[in-house]
Amino acid sequence: MTLPRNVGVVGGGRMGVGIAHAFLLAGAHVVVVERDGESAARAQAGLERAVTASVERGTTPRTVAELTERARVTTDVADVGPAGLVVEAVPEDLAAKVEVLARVERVLSPTAWLASNTSSLSIDTLAGHLERPERFVGLHFFNPVPASALVEIVRGRATVPVLVEEAGAWVAALGKASIVVSDTPGFASSRLGVVIALEAIRMVEEGVASPADIDTAMVRGYRFPVGPLRLTDLVGLDVRLGIAEHLERELGERFAVPRLLRAMVEAGRLGRKSGEGFFTWDE
């Protein structure tokens, strides 16, 4: 089992561009779909920067031209029709994902595979809106995608076993490890990652220690590759808030949202993408 020759990615934000980048480096032809021309132009520029950085770092033997000629950014979802696999990577909003997945499924071959990059929403709930739920799986990539070492494969009740096997082979072809989890709120990684991040935010709120010292405790003391507060800035405080609210509804008060997190989101301090979160970002 190998990668499909043609891969579609719907959603050209940071995660979508990262997923497209990873499949390009592994040899696939990739089409990225964005909602409008302005968003498509940003996705195109982001993908070109990512590819150029990989070539300059020597992480691929291919040239920028060789990689970019296998990539296309479009605003027409029909352009992913020939793909053997399409990964949905739009923001963590149930209604948006349901609408996008249904549109994608309508243009795909009945033999194509469909995946969601959701980090917390139910695969079974999303699958319930599809005509071919057995051909649908969760592929939870981590940010930044090319540098991350793990993909969480989320198996829905309807997902056929061969798709789980195929997904494991795709992840291996991307040079990453995979774990397989059943569809449950937050899966495995988000449940653990979010509960640690929320407690770290409460510690800042209570004046226990500075964000930098809390992160240093986890990086130096527990060998975390990045601290929970810096990671929250990278993920986006608004994204972290949305996931925490979902997990609180599904799993109870141990995922209660700290007041500080709500206040920072309301103030527009969203982390790296806004330039200010628990840390200051200057890009």
Secondary structure as GFF3:
##gff-version 3
##sequence-region A 1 283
A	DSSP	beta_strand	6	10	.	.	.	ID=ss1
A	DSSP	alpha_helix	14	25	.	.	.	ID=ss2
A	DSSP	beta_strand	29	33	.	.	.	ID=ss3
A	DSSP	alpha_helix	37	57	.	.	.	ID=ss4
A	DSSP	alpha_helix	64	68	.	.	.	ID=ss5
A	DSSP	beta_strand	71	74	.	.	.	ID=ss6
A	DSSP	three_ten_helix	77	80	.	.	.	ID=ss7
A	DSSP	beta_strand	85	88	.	.	.	ID=ss8
A	DSSP	alpha_helix	94	107	.	.	.	ID=ss9
A	DSSP	beta_strand	113	116	.	.	.	ID=ss10
A	DSSP	alpha_helix	123	127	.	.	.	ID=ss11
A	DSSP	three_ten_helix	133	135	.	.	.	ID=ss12
A	DSSP	beta_strand	136	141	.	.	.	ID=ss13
A	DSSP	beta_strand	150	155	.	.	.	ID=ss14
A	DSSP	alpha_helix	161	173	.	.	.	ID=ss15
A	DSSP	beta_strand	177	182	.	.	.	ID=ss16
A	DSSP	alpha_helix	189	205	.	.	.	ID=ss17
A	DSSP	alpha_helix	211	222	.	.	.	ID=ss18
A	DSSP	alpha_helix	228	235	.	.	.	ID=ss19
A	DSSP	alpha_helix	237	251	.	.	.	ID=ss20
A	DSSP	three_ten_helix	253	255	.	.	.	ID=ss21
A	DSSP	alpha_helix	259	266	.	.	.	ID=ss22
###
